[in-house]
Amino acid sequence: MTYTIILFGITKEIVGKSSISVDLAEETSVAQLMLELKQQYPALQTLKSLAVAVNSEYAEADLRLRTGDEIALIPPVSGG
């Protein structure tokens, strides 16, 4: 199954693109997705926090991804 991940902020800078495609088994968990992404892009491991949104809602690590899910990596945001 191919999942497309939309990238924002520093994640976009690390990867060098605004989105990427990753091939993983169907119903892969968010945790498994993150392990794969951190292997492919080791600089992602340096981020103190990194949220995953699935279908515009923050996702827990055990959430299973499904065909057609909209997935986004949301880096830490600083404000002032």
Steps between C-alpha positions, in 0.01 A plus 500: 500500500632844414431778747558866419621716787472879492788682666508836675765729648829338593386156378463646153852647525649170624347294222533766231142460373151599604376141483638149475364155422582197714423137421383309809259219580133591507377596848850592615494684832605861538789376720623270222472782249712724722766230542522465123520876442771541765702223333467663158560853634720473814489877559134458603631327814649831616157661538386512863140445404328412180125456468320298237159604376275257318199645323555839669506360856798429722567126498610267779792262436274193484262641236491277191533674165250422226478551127427862419608645835643851486819490708703802611812545712469798729827622650534691824381857471642788695303812552525829666 
